[in-house]
C-alpha cells in the first residue's frame, strides 16, 4: 500500500514573531503545488467516469436525436402540400433549420437531406457552404497574413481549418528552423564581457539549484540503498521507496523528495523551520519552476479534454464542471427526444401539426424561429 506523504511546511518558531519573507514564499509555493496536484488527481479520477457516460449514454442519445430529427424533416416535407400558405412558410423555416443542422451527421442521409434543404431554401446548401468557406478563408488570410491557396479542395469549413492548421504547422517549423540557425550564428559570434558574465551567473545559479536537489537525493539514497539491506522484506520495501526517490530526482521534484524525507523521518520540523535563507532561496526557485510545470501539465490535460469531447476551447472546464454539464446535457437530450417522439406521433394527424404551427412564431427574422413543443 502506498503511504500518504506528509505535508511539508515551515511553522513559526517560538523565538520569532513571524515567518520571514522567504519562509512565507516557501509555504505559499508548497500550497500552490498541493492545489495543482489535487486538480490533476481530480482529472485522473473524473476522466474515465466521464468517458464511460459519454460513450454509454450521451452518444446513443445524440444518435437517437439525429434519427428523430431526420424523421421530423421527412414528416414535415410530406405534410407541406396539405398546408396553407402561411403554414408552409413556417414549415419551410423549420425544415431548413433542422436539415441544415443534420447534414453531415449521417452520410447515408445527407443526399436526401440536401435535396429537401434545397427545396425549401432560397439558396442551395452547397452554395451556402462555399460562401461560408470563402468568408472564413478571407478572414483567416487577413488575420494571419497568409495565403491558403486556391479553393478547389476546400469544400467544407473543416477542410479549410485542416488546410490552415497544416499551413501554420509548416510556418511554425520554418520559424523554429530559422530561429535555430540564428542561435547557431549568434553562438559563433564573440560574446561581450557582459554576456559572458550573465551566462556564468546563470550557470552558477543552475549549478546551485542542482546541488540543492542532489543533496536531498543523496541523503535519501544513502539510507535507502537496497543493496545494503540483508533482510529480504526490508530490501523489497527499500527498493520500492528508492524507485520513488529516483523518479522524483529524475523530474527535479524537490517537494516530493522533501515529502519522502518527512515520511521516512530523515528530516524533522525543526530542520524545516531552521533552513537558512540562502537554502530557502534556492528551494523557492525550484518550487516556482515546479508550479510552472504543473500549470503547463494542467493546461495540456484540459486542452486535450476539450479537443476529445468537442468543448469550446475558450469555455472554462474543471473536473467538477464537466461532470455537472454532462448530467445537464443528458437530461436535456432525454427530454428533447421524448418531446420529438410525442410530436412525431401527434403530427400523423395533420390537424395537430396545424395547431402546433399556429402556436409557433417567427421571433424577429426568418432565421429566428421560436419552437414550442406540441
C-alpha positions, 0 to 999 in steps of 0.5 A: 500500500502506498503511504500518504506523504506528509505535508511539508511546511515551515511553522513559526518558531517560538523565538520569532514573531513571524515567518520571514519573507522567504519562509512565507514564499516557501509555504505559499509555493508548497500550497500552490503545488498541493492545489495543482496536484489535487486538480490533476488527481481530480482529472485522473479520477473524473476522466474515465467516469466521464468517458464511460457516460459519454460513450454509454449514454450521451452518444446513443442519445445524440444518435437517437436525436439525429434519427428523430430529427431526420424523421421530423424533416421527412414528416414535415416535407410530406405534410407541406402540400396539405398546408396553407400558405402561411403554414408552409412558410413556417414549415419551410423555416423549420425544415431548413433549420433542422436539415441544415443542422443534420447534414453531415451527421449521417452520410447515408442521409445527407443526399436526401437531406440536401435535396429537401434543404434545397427545396425549401431554401432560397439558396442551395446548401452547397452554395451556402457552404462555399460562401461560408468557406470563402468568408472564413478563408478571407478572414483567416488570410487577413488575420494571419497574413497568409495565403491558403491557396486556391479553393478547389479542395476546400469544400467544407469549413473543416477542410479549410481549418485542416488546410490552415492548421497544416499551413501554420504547422509548416510556418511554425517549423520554418520559424523554429528552423530559422530561429535555430540557425540564428542561435547557431550564428549568434553562438559563433559570434564573440560574446561581450564581457557582459554576456559572458558574465550573465551566462556564468551567473546563470550557470552558477545559479543552475549549478546551485539549484542542482546541488540543492536537489542532489543533496536531498537525493543523496541523503535519501539514497544513502539510507535507502540503498537496497543493496545494503539491506540483508533482510529480504522484506526490508530490501523489497520495501527499500527498493520500492521507496528508492524507485520513488526517490529516483523518479522524483530526482529524475523530474527535479521534484524537490517537494516530493523528495522533501515529502519522502524525507518527512515520511521516512523521518530523515528530516524533522520540523525543526530542520524545516523551520531552521533552513537558512535563507540562502537554502530557502532561496534556492528551494523557492526557485525550484518550487516556482519552476515546479508550479510552472510545470504543473500549470503547463501539465494542467493546461495540456490535460484540459486542452486535450479534454476539450479537443476529445469531447468537442468543448469550446476551447475558450469555455472554462472546464474543471473536473467538477464542471464537466461532470455537472454539464454532462448530467445537464446535457443528458437530461436535456437530450432525454427530454428533447427526444421524448418531446420529438417522439410525442410530436412525431406521433401527434403530427400523423394527424395533420390537424395537430401539426396545424395547431402546433404551427399556429402556436409557433412564431417567427421571433424577429427574422426568418432565421429566428424561429421560436419552437414550442413543443406540441 
